Amino acid sequence: MALRLLVLDGYAAEGRDELREAGGSVASELYERLLRLLSPEARVERAFPADAGSPLPDATALRGFDGVVWTGSSLTIHREGDPRVARQIELARAVYDAGVPSFGSCWAAQLAVVAAGGRCTANPRGREFGVARRIALDDAGRAHPMFAGKPPVFDALTSHSDEITTLAPGVRTLAANDWSRVQAVSVERGPARFWAVQYHPEYDLHEVASLCRLRAGELVREGRFASLAAAERYADDLEALHAEPERDDLRRALDLDASVLDPEVRTREVRNWLASLG
C-alpha cells in the first residue's frame, strides 16, 4: 500500500516568499519533490502550521498518515511567545500523542526536542552555514537505523543559528561536530518516534546558493564572508558545480566530497526513514 505522508512547512508566509524571491524552493515543495523521488507511489500532502489562518490537523487526521515530515524554518524556536512558533510546538506534541513517526531537518530537530521538554538557544559560535564539516556519529548514531549505510564521519549542507542545549527524557543525541554538539537526535515519546537532523539532507548546492544570496548581508555582518562580492562568488561557484557536478576544480576549491555531492549518500537519512515506515 502506498505511504500517505504529511509535510509540515516550518516557514511563515513571509519566509516562504523570501525563498521564492531568492530563487530557492519553498521548503515543503523541496521535501515533497524528494519524497516523491524516493517513494514514487507515496501520497504527499502539505500544510503550513506557522500561518494563523491555516487549520491544524487534529488527532484523527494525524493518525491517517503513515509519517510526518517537518521542514526547516527561518523562525527562532526559543521565542515561544511568537504564535507562529507556539502553534508548531503544539502540533509537534499532537503528533507525538497520535503516535505518528516523524522526520525532519534543522528547525525540526529543535522542534522535536522542545516539544519533548528540552531547550534550544542561540549558538554562541554563531551561524553554521554552507557545509557542516566532519559530523561524527556517536555510538548510538552508528547503531541507529537512520544512519544505516552512512559514513561514520561526513559533511552535510546546512544553515542554522540556534542549537539544542538541553535534552529531555526519551531524547538521544546521535551525532555532533565542532560547531554544534547536537547534529542529530532520536526522540522516543510514548508510541511516537521522531528522527531529526540539524543539517539539511534535502538541500542541493542550488538551494544553498539561493540561501547565500538571500542571507548575504547577514553572512557578511557575521564574518562568514569578507564582502558581498565574496558571498556572491561562493554562491556562483555552488551554482556552477550544481550545473556541472563533474568539475573537479570546483569540488577541490569548495572542498566537497561524496557525502554532499552524491544524492544517494546525502539523502541516506530520508531513505532510511521511509524504509522504516514499512
Secondary structure as GFF3:
##gff-version 3
##sequence-region A 1 278
A	DSSP	beta_strand	4	8	.	.	.	ID=ss1
A	DSSP	alpha_helix	13	21	.	.	.	ID=ss2
A	DSSP	alpha_helix	27	38	.	.	.	ID=ss3
A	DSSP	beta_strand	43	47	.	.	.	ID=ss4
A	DSSP	alpha_helix	59	62	.	.	.	ID=ss5
A	DSSP	beta_strand	67	70	.	.	.	ID=ss6
A	DSSP	alpha_helix	83	98	.	.	.	ID=ss7
A	DSSP	beta_strand	102	105	.	.	.	ID=ss8
A	DSSP	alpha_helix	107	115	.	.	.	ID=ss9
A	DSSP	beta_strand	119	122	.	.	.	ID=ss10
A	DSSP	beta_strand	128	137	.	.	.	ID=ss11
A	DSSP	alpha_helix	139	143	.	.	.	ID=ss12
A	DSSP	three_ten_helix	145	147	.	.	.	ID=ss13
A	DSSP	beta_strand	153	160	.	.	.	ID=ss14
A	DSSP	beta_strand	162	166	.	.	.	ID=ss15
A	DSSP	beta_strand	171	176	.	.	.	ID=ss16
A	DSSP	beta_strand	184	189	.	.	.	ID=ss17
A	DSSP	beta_strand	192	197	.	.	.	ID=ss18
A	DSSP	alpha_helix	205	214	.	.	.	ID=ss19
A	DSSP	alpha_helix	216	221	.	.	.	ID=ss20
A	DSSP	alpha_helix	228	243	.	.	.	ID=ss21
A	DSSP	alpha_helix	248	254	.	.	.	ID=ss22
A	DSSP	alpha_helix	258	261	.	.	.	ID=ss23
A	DSSP	alpha_helix	263	266	.	.	.	ID=ss24
A	DSSP	alpha_helix	268	276	.	.	.	ID=ss25
###
